[in-house]
C-alpha cells in the first residue's frame, strides 16, 4: 500500500468518527417555562439508530425572541458542532408515517396545532416594542393595543374595552342588532340624525327624565 493510500485510509477512518447529522426522538423538554428556572430552551433526545440519549440539547431558533419547543415524541434532526457527539444542536423537526403534515398545497402557509385542547395555554403570544400584545388560547383571542383591549371568546362573546375614545365610522350603513340592546352613558347622551329619525316599539315606549323637551 502506497503512502498516499495509507493517508487516504487514515483520513476516511477519521471522517467516520465524526458525528455530522443524526435523527432522534424527543424524550423530554426544558423550555424555560418560568422566569426563575435555569432551563434554556433545550430538550433530551434519544438517537434513532443508537442506544444513546443526549441530555439538554440546545434547540436552534430562526430568530432570537421566537420559541416553539417540540413535543415529546417528535422526530428531530440533530447536527453536531465540529462533529463532536457532546455538542449536539436540534436544527429541525421532521414529519413521519405516524406524524403526518396538515393538508397543504403549493403557495400555502399552514399551521394546524397537533396539541389537545387545554385552557390557559398560550397557543400564540406576540409582544412588540410599542407594548402591543396578541394572545391566542383555546378559549379566546385577545389583542391589547395601547389603552384598548379587544377580546373574542370561543363561545361567541366579543368585548371591546378602552380607557380612551372609541369611534365607529362608515361611509355605508351601520346596523346594531341583538336579542337585547342597551346603551348607557355616565354623562350626556346625544342621538342626532341629519335627515329623518324614527323611534318605534312593539310594546310600551317609556320616555323619562327630570325634564322632557319635545320640539
Backbone bond lengths (Angstrom), bond angles and torsions (degrees), N, CA, C in turn:
res aa  C-N    CA-C-N  psi(-1)  N-CA   C-N-CA  omega(-1)  CA-C   N-CA-C  phi
1 X - - - 1.469 - - 1.530 108.80 -
2 X 1.316 116.39 129.58 1.457 120.72 -177.85 1.522 111.00 -73.94
3 X 1.337 114.59 166.05 1.468 120.06 179.65 1.523 110.98 -61.80
4 X 1.336 116.63 -37.49 1.470 121.03 179.51 1.521 110.40 -63.68
5 X 1.347 116.22 -43.09 1.462 120.33 -179.98 1.528 111.31 -65.32
6 X 1.337 115.72 -37.67 1.467 119.82 178.21 1.524 110.29 -63.46
7 X 1.322 116.24 -45.47 1.470 120.95 179.48 1.527 110.54 -61.72
8 X 1.354 115.77 -41.95 1.463 120.35 179.51 1.529 110.55 -62.35
9 X 1.342 115.68 -42.44 1.467 120.33 -179.29 1.523 110.91 -63.87
10 X 1.322 116.08 -42.33 1.470 120.38 178.69 1.524 110.07 -63.02
11 X 1.337 115.81 -42.71 1.465 120.39 -179.78 1.525 110.89 -62.90
12 X 1.341 116.89 -41.87 1.464 120.90 179.32 1.526 110.96 -62.58
13 X 1.324 116.22 -41.27 1.466 119.81 179.60 1.526 111.38 -65.64
14 X 1.324 116.23 -38.08 1.461 120.01 179.17 1.526 110.99 -67.40
15 X 1.326 116.52 -39.27 1.468 120.53 178.57 1.522 110.61 -63.01
16 X 1.344 116.10 -38.52 1.462 120.16 -179.97 1.530 111.98 -63.08
17 X 1.332 116.10 -26.38 1.460 120.14 -179.97 1.531 111.85 -75.25
18 X 1.320 116.30 -19.94 1.458 120.04 -178.30 1.524 110.46 -74.21
19 X 1.306 116.20 140.92 1.460 122.22 173.50 1.528 107.20 -101.13
20 X 1.307 116.65 114.46 1.458 120.22 -175.72 1.528 111.38 -102.63
21 X 1.322 117.06 -69.94 1.464 122.19 -178.84 1.520 108.87 -130.66
22 X 1.333 116.93 135.65 1.466 121.76 178.76 1.525 109.45 -138.99
23 X 1.328 115.55 154.50 1.458 121.75 170.47 1.522 108.64 -95.91
24 X 1.327 116.08 146.69 1.453 120.03 178.16 1.513 110.91 -149.93
25 X 1.327 115.56 168.06 1.464 122.24 178.71 1.527 108.08 -121.85
26 X 1.332 116.00 130.30 1.463 121.43 -178.04 1.527 109.69 -69.31
27 X 1.325 116.61 129.37 1.467 121.42 179.47 1.526 112.43 -105.32
28 X 1.315 117.72 -26.99 1.464 122.05 175.11 1.525 108.72 -162.81
29 X 1.334 116.49 160.45 1.464 120.48 -176.06 1.527 110.35 -125.78
30 X 1.331 114.72 149.44 1.467 122.34 177.74 1.528 107.54 -133.18
31 X 1.336 117.31 80.61 1.456 120.90 -166.56 1.527 116.97 -84.19
32 X 1.333 120.25 -7.56 1.471 125.08 -167.53 1.527 107.99 74.83
33 X 1.337 114.26 63.06 1.464 121.97 -174.59 1.518 113.25 -79.69
34 X 1.329 117.18 -13.82 1.461 120.87 -177.79 1.523 109.10 -142.17
35 X 1.344 115.82 144.57 1.465 119.51 -177.54 1.522 112.29 -61.31
36 X 1.329 117.77 -22.11 1.452 120.92 -177.44 1.513 115.14 -92.40
37 X 1.346 118.41 -2.56 1.469 118.58 -179.04 1.530 111.07 -89.26
38 X 1.324 115.18 171.81 1.460 120.91 -178.51 1.529 112.16 -108.85
39 X 1.316 116.81 10.05 1.463 120.11 177.36 1.524 109.33 -71.78
40 X 1.315 116.05 146.47 1.461 119.46 -173.91 1.524 111.64 -133.48
41 X 1.358 116.09 52.78 1.464 121.12 176.71 1.528 109.99 60.72
42 X 1.336 114.37 67.68 1.465 121.57 -175.86 1.523 109.81 -136.03
43 X 1.325 115.69 172.82 1.462 120.58 174.39 1.527 109.32 -154.56
44 X 1.319 115.87 160.44 1.457 121.58 172.89 1.524 108.28 -96.21
45 X 1.308 116.60 137.68 1.468 121.16 -173.42 1.527 110.22 -133.85
46 X 1.330 116.10 131.08 1.465 121.53 173.00 1.520 108.34 -96.69
47 X 1.310 116.63 124.29 1.460 120.18 179.94 1.521 110.11 -62.73
48 X 1.314 115.45 138.88 1.465 120.64 -173.61 1.522 112.51 -68.94
49 X 1.306 117.19 -37.15 1.466 120.37 -174.47 1.527 113.52 -109.15
50 X 1.335 116.39 14.16 1.458 119.87 178.51 1.523 109.30 -142.82
51 X 1.305 116.98 151.85 1.463 121.18 176.20 1.527 109.11 -84.61
52 X 1.320 115.06 67.07 1.458 120.12 -176.83 1.524 109.38 -144.61
53 X 1.322 116.38 130.27 1.465 121.36 176.09 1.525 109.10 -111.16
54 X 1.311 115.79 127.66 1.462 121.96 179.21 1.526 108.57 -96.47
55 X 1.328 116.74 134.59 1.458 121.91 -174.16 1.528 110.97 -103.37
56 X 1.329 114.37 142.74 1.467 122.22 175.94 1.529 112.33 49.54
57 X 1.311 115.08 56.97 1.464 120.81 179.51 1.529 108.78 -82.26
58 X 1.336 119.30 123.49 1.465 121.00 177.28 1.530 110.92 -61.94
59 X 1.330 115.72 145.50 1.465 121.53 179.05 1.522 108.15 -107.68
60 X 1.314 117.46 121.88 1.462 121.08 179.60 1.528 109.84 -67.84
61 X 1.324 116.61 147.80 1.459 121.39 177.45 1.522 109.01 -128.68
62 X 1.329 116.13 151.70 1.462 120.48 -178.11 1.527 111.68 -77.53
63 X 1.352 116.50 -20.19 1.467 120.09 179.78 1.522 109.27 -156.95
64 X 1.333 116.96 136.55 1.459 120.55 175.50 1.527 108.76 -63.13
65 X 1.321 115.65 130.95 1.463 120.94 -174.49 1.515 112.04 104.39
66 X 1.338 117.40 -9.83 1.461 122.60 -179.77 1.526 109.40 -109.34
67 X 1.332 116.76 130.33 1.462 121.08 177.26 1.522 110.41 -135.90
68 X 1.313 115.96 148.06 1.465 122.50 170.67 1.517 107.08 -164.85
69 X 1.327 115.50 84.54 1.459 121.13 -173.65 1.530 110.09 -66.09
70 X 1.335 119.16 142.28 1.468 120.50 179.21 1.523 111.31 -69.15
71 X 1.311 115.90 164.24 1.461 121.60 175.71 1.527 109.92 -88.38
72 X 1.321 116.40 154.57 1.460 120.57 172.36 1.532 108.39 -60.27
73 X 1.312 116.80 131.25 1.459 121.60 -177.72 1.511 113.98 99.05
74 X 1.345 117.76 -12.18 1.466 120.46 177.70 1.528 110.55 -67.08
75 X 1.338 115.32 142.51 1.458 119.83 173.16 1.521 108.55 -86.75
76 X 1.334 116.63 130.69 1.457 120.92 -176.79 1.523 110.37 -127.05
77 X 1.315 114.38 160.42 1.460 122.15 177.94 1.525 107.84 -107.50
78 X 1.330 116.23 128.13 1.458 121.23 -178.20 1.516 110.98 -114.37
79 X 1.321 114.95 141.26 1.460 121.53 170.18 1.526 107.35 -117.09
80 X 1.324 116.50 158.43 1.461 121.03 -176.56 1.527 108.86 -123.91
81 X 1.325 115.85 121.12 1.459 121.14 -178.44 1.532 109.46 -63.11
82 X 1.321 116.23 122.90 1.477 123.17 -177.95 1.519 111.81 58.44
83 X 1.340 117.38 22.94 1.455 121.31 178.81 1.511 114.12 73.67
84 X 1.342 117.44 12.53 1.466 122.14 -175.43 1.524 110.47 -86.15
85 X 1.335 117.41 122.16 1.461 122.10 179.83 1.527 111.51 -61.34
86 X 1.332 116.91 -21.27 1.460 121.64 -179.98 1.531 112.90 -90.74
87 X 1.326 117.32 6.06 1.465 121.22 179.55 1.530 110.34 -130.91
88 X 1.348 116.91 59.24 1.463 119.72 -179.16 1.532 111.72 -83.11
89 X 1.324 115.89 156.57 1.465 122.86 174.39 1.527 107.84 -142.48
90 X 1.327 117.00 132.28 1.469 120.48 173.17 1.519 107.66 -77.60
91 X 1.320 117.19 118.42 1.465 120.69 -176.15 1.526 112.98 -109.45
92 X 1.324 117.03 -5.15 1.461 118.22 179.32 1.514 111.81 -179.60
93 X 1.328 115.43 171.19 1.465 121.82 177.92 1.518 108.43 -124.12
94 X 1.319 116.14 152.28 1.461 121.02 -174.41 1.522 110.66 -127.29
95 X 1.324 115.51 140.31 1.465 120.12 168.79 1.524 108.39 -76.60
96 X 1.323 115.42 159.07 1.464 120.16 178.61 1.523 108.95 -148.95
97 X 1.320 117.47 -172.96 1.467 121.02 -176.38 1.527 112.45 -63.97
98 X 1.328 116.78 -26.23 1.466 120.22 179.45 1.527 111.84 -89.34
99 X 1.320 116.83 -40.42 1.467 122.13 179.20 1.519 108.77 -106.48
100 X 1.328 114.97 93.85 1.461 120.69 -176.65 1.530 110.57 -87.01
101 X 1.335 117.94 152.66 1.466 119.91 177.76 1.525 110.74 -73.10
102 X 1.336 117.85 158.42 1.466 119.39 172.95 1.525 109.57 -65.99
103 X 1.311 116.49 156.68 1.468 120.98 178.95 1.528 108.78 -60.89
104 X 1.320 117.20 129.63 1.466 120.95 -178.06 1.513 110.09 -153.13
105 X 1.319 115.23 158.00 1.459 121.89 178.99 1.522 109.52 -127.03
106 X 1.331 116.25 169.29 1.460 120.90 178.16 1.527 109.56 -58.68
107 X 1.325 116.13 137.99 1.456 120.93 178.20 1.514 114.28 85.02
108 X 1.342 117.52 -1.38 1.462 120.87 -178.85 1.529 110.56 -102.60
109 X 1.323 115.44 141.21 1.462 122.15 171.33 1.520 106.63 -109.90
110 X 1.323 117.24 110.39 1.466 122.18 -171.64 1.526 109.88 -120.26
111 X 1.325 115.56 131.24 1.467 119.70 169.40 1.517 108.01 -129.35
112 X 1.309 116.41 122.13 1.459 122.87 178.90 1.527 107.11 -130.18
113 X 1.331 116.19 111.72 1.464 119.67 -174.70 1.525 110.93 -63.50
114 X 1.329 117.62 129.78 1.466 120.95 178.19 1.530 112.54 -86.64
115 X 1.329 116.82 -0.11 1.462 120.84 -172.43 1.528 111.99 -87.84
116 X 1.335 118.17 150.29 1.466 121.16 176.01 1.526 110.95 -70.93
117 X 1.327 116.33 156.42 1.459 120.89 -179.66 1.520 110.41 -62.95
118 X 1.348 115.32 136.08 1.462 120.35 179.44 1.520 108.92 -155.26
119 X 1.322 116.54 120.62 1.460 120.93 -178.93 1.526 110.56 -66.04
120 X 1.333 115.05 144.12 1.460 120.43 175.09 1.508 115.32 88.99
121 X 1.319 118.20 -9.54 1.466 121.22 179.37 1.526 109.04 -86.74
122 X 1.321 117.43 126.81 1.465 121.11 178.27 1.531 108.90 -79.26
123 X 1.327 116.59 101.81 1.471 120.19 178.72 1.524 110.37 -69.10
124 X 1.332 115.01 -34.69 1.465 120.58 176.83 1.520 107.46 -144.22
125 X 1.322 116.57 127.74 1.464 121.36 178.26 1.518 107.73 -137.13
126 X 1.326 115.97 121.65 1.459 120.86 -179.13 1.525 108.48 -131.00
127 X 1.325 116.09 127.84 1.464 121.46 179.08 1.521 108.39 -128.61
128 X 1.335 116.48 128.55 1.453 121.64 -173.94 1.530 110.76 -110.97
129 X 1.343 117.58 160.88 1.466 120.89 -175.76 1.526 114.04 -56.00
130 X 1.324 117.93 -31.92 1.463 121.11 -179.25 1.513 113.88 -76.96
131 X 1.339 117.66 -2.77 1.457 120.90 179.35 1.514 114.35 99.72
132 X 1.334 118.26 -5.86 1.465 121.17 177.83 1.528 110.04 -67.53
133 X 1.337 116.08 131.88 1.465 121.56 -177.62 1.526 109.51 -129.67
134 X 1.323 116.65 129.53 1.463 122.52 175.23 1.522 108.11 -119.10
135 X 1.339 116.01 123.85 1.461 121.29 -178.96 1.520 109.93 -127.99
136 X 1.329 116.50 128.64 1.464 121.76 176.55 1.523 108.09 -121.12
137 X 1.336 116.56 122.60 1.458 122.05 174.12 1.522 108.22 -120.42
138 X 1.319 116.83 -178.24 1.462 119.62 177.18 1.525 111.62 -74.24
139 X 1.338 117.49 -8.07 1.460 121.42 -178.17 1.517 113.89 -107.88
140 X 1.329 117.21 -26.08 1.459 118.38 -175.23 1.523 112.00 -162.47
141 X 1.341 113.72 164.10 1.459 123.05 168.98 1.521 106.29 -114.94
142 X 1.326 116.52 129.08 1.464 120.63 -175.54 1.521 109.13 -131.32
143 X 1.325 116.25 125.79 1.458 121.81 177.99 1.523 108.61 -119.48
144 X 1.328 116.05 123.95 1.461 121.79 178.15 1.526 108.02 -114.22
145 X 1.338 115.76 117.96 1.460 121.26 179.96 1.525 107.68 -130.10
146 X 1.320 116.67 110.07 1.458 119.62 -178.40 1.520 111.23 59.41
147 X 1.333 116.18 -122.56 1.462 121.93 -178.52 1.527 112.50 -93.48
148 X 1.320 117.16 8.25 1.465 120.62 -175.29 1.528 111.35 -115.88
149 X 1.342 115.30 145.68 1.464 122.07 178.80 1.525 108.74 -133.92
150 X 1.319 116.21 128.97 1.467 122.00 174.43 1.525 107.42 -116.71
151 X 1.335 116.01 126.32 1.463 121.33 -179.02 1.519 109.74 -124.58
152 X 1.327 116.80 127.51 1.467 122.49 176.31 1.520 107.12 -119.91
153 X 1.322 116.63 116.26 1.463 121.22 -178.03 1.528 110.59 -95.20
154 X 1.333 115.93 156.20 1.459 120.26 -178.30 1.523 112.32 -68.12
155 X 1.355 117.97 -19.22 1.463 119.48 177.35 1.522 112.02 -81.34
156 X 1.356 116.67 -1.69 1.457 120.83 176.35 1.513 114.54 107.45
157 X 1.330 118.88 -15.28 1.462 121.21 -179.18 1.528 110.53 -68.07
158 X 1.340 115.71 137.70 1.460 122.59 177.30 1.527 107.88 -126.34
159 X 1.328 116.95 129.17 1.457 121.62 -179.34 1.523 109.59 -126.80
160 X 1.346 115.69 133.21 1.460 121.85 175.05 1.526 107.43 -119.24
161 X 1.332 116.95 120.48 1.463 121.73 179.65 1.527 108.72 -121.76
162 X 1.339 115.24 141.05 1.459 118.82 178.21 1.519 110.46 -152.28
163 X 1.327 116.08 139.91 1.460 121.58 172.87 1.518 111.06 -93.31
164 X 1.319 116.00 6.19 1.459 121.76 177.42 1.530 107.93 -127.27
165 X 1.315 117.43 -157.48 1.466 121.40 -177.40 1.524 110.70 -81.59
166 X 1.337 115.97 152.13 1.463 123.26 174.26 1.523 107.46 -125.21
167 X 1.297 117.43 124.63 1.460 121.25 -179.64 1.513 111.41 -122.22
168 X 1.327 116.37 140.12 1.465 122.51 174.32 1.520 106.99 -122.79
169 X 1.306 117.19 116.48 1.462 121.87 -178.57 1.523 109.60 -129.04
170 X 1.310 115.92 138.62 1.464 120.54 178.06 1.520 109.54 -148.00
171 X 1.333 116.75 142.64 1.459 120.94 174.62 1.522 111.00 -79.66
172 X 1.332 115.70 -17.01 1.462 120.52 176.42 1.517 110.43 -106.53
173 X 1.323 116.57 -154.07 1.462 121.75 -177.90 1.525 111.21 -79.73
174 X 1.337 115.27 152.88 1.460 122.86 171.35 1.520 107.49 -121.54
175 X 1.314 117.13 126.86 1.460 122.07 -178.69 1.523 109.61 -122.08
176 X 1.334 115.89 128.26 1.457 121.76 172.65 1.515 107.44 -112.96
177 X 1.326 117.09 122.90 1.458 120.55 -176.57 1.520 109.21 -141.07
178 X 1.323 116.68 136.07 1.452 120.43 178.81 1.513 110.82 -168.83
179 X 1.345 116.18 169.49 1.459 120.24 178.41 1.524 110.17 -58.21
180 X 1.312 116.50 -46.20 1.460 123.27 173.01 1.518 107.85 -137.03
181 X 1.320 117.32 138.60 1.459 122.17 179.72 1.524 108.34 -121.44
182 X 1.323 116.44 126.34 1.457 121.46 -178.80 1.521 109.34 -127.05
183 X 1.323 116.28 128.18 1.460 122.18 176.42 1.524 107.22 -120.57
184 X 1.319 116.90 121.95 1.461 120.60 -177.00 1.521 109.86 -132.03
185 X 1.336 115.57 132.33 1.454 121.39 177.81 1.522 109.60 -118.84
186 X 1.331 117.14 135.26 1.458 120.70 178.24 1.522 111.44 -79.68
187 X 1.314 117.01 -12.12 1.466 121.57 176.20 1.530 107.64 -128.48
188 X 1.306 118.17 -123.85 1.468 120.58 -177.38 1.522 111.46 -86.86
189 X 1.332 115.57 156.76 1.465 123.38 177.18 1.512 108.10 -131.91
190 X 1.321 116.77 128.52 1.460 121.13 -178.22 1.522 109.49 -129.34
191 X 1.333 115.71 126.70 1.460 122.58 173.20 1.517 107.25 -117.26
192 X 1.313 117.67 125.39 1.457 120.75 -175.01 1.522 109.94 -139.41
193 X 1.321 116.43 135.78 1.468 121.94 178.43 1.516 109.48 -118.82
194 X 1.319 117.02 137.37 1.453 120.86 178.14 1.514 112.41 -75.89
195 X 1.328 116.58 -17.92 1.471 120.99 177.95 1.527 107.60 -130.60
196 X 1.320 118.12 -129.87 1.459 121.52 -178.48 1.517 112.22 -74.80
197 X 1.333 116.30 160.66 1.461 122.77 177.40 1.521 108.56 -140.77
198 X 1.323 116.73 147.13 1.460 121.04 -177.81 1.524 109.24 -140.76
199 X 1.326 116.21 130.38 1.456 122.45 176.78 1.513 107.50 -124.33
200 X 1.320 118.20 118.81 1.466 121.14 -171.36 1.522 110.04 -141.59
201 X 1.332 116.52 143.53 1.462 122.46 176.31 1.517 109.27 -136.37
202 X 1.329 116.67 141.08 1.467 120.66 178.65 1.526 111.23 -76.15
203 X 1.341 116.53 -21.44 1.472 120.97 177.04 1.527 107.83 -119.69
204 X 1.331 117.10 -142.51 1.460 120.39 -177.95 1.525 111.41 -67.36
205 X 1.325 115.80 146.68 1.457 123.27 174.80 1.522 107.49 -122.51
206 X 1.320 116.89 113.15 1.458 121.31 -177.72 1.520 110.03 -106.36
207 X 1.323 116.15 131.43 1.460 122.67 173.62 1.518 106.94 -123.12
208 X 1.325 117.43 120.33 1.454 120.42 -173.70 1.518 110.01 -136.44
209 X 1.309 116.26 137.43 1.448 120.81 176.73 1.512 110.46 -169.16
210 X 1.340 116.63 163.57 1.462 119.60 176.10 1.516 109.60 -58.10
211 X 1.322 116.63 -35.65 1.463 122.31 173.67 1.518 107.29 -147.27
212 X 1.321 117.39 133.39 1.459 122.41 179.02 1.516 108.37 -114.44
213 X 1.330 116.98 119.96 1.459 122.14 177.45 1.516 109.05 -109.66
214 X 1.307 116.80 125.93 1.459 122.08 176.17 1.518 107.38 -121.92
215 X 1.313 117.23 115.46 1.464 121.60 -178.55 1.533 109.95 -113.49
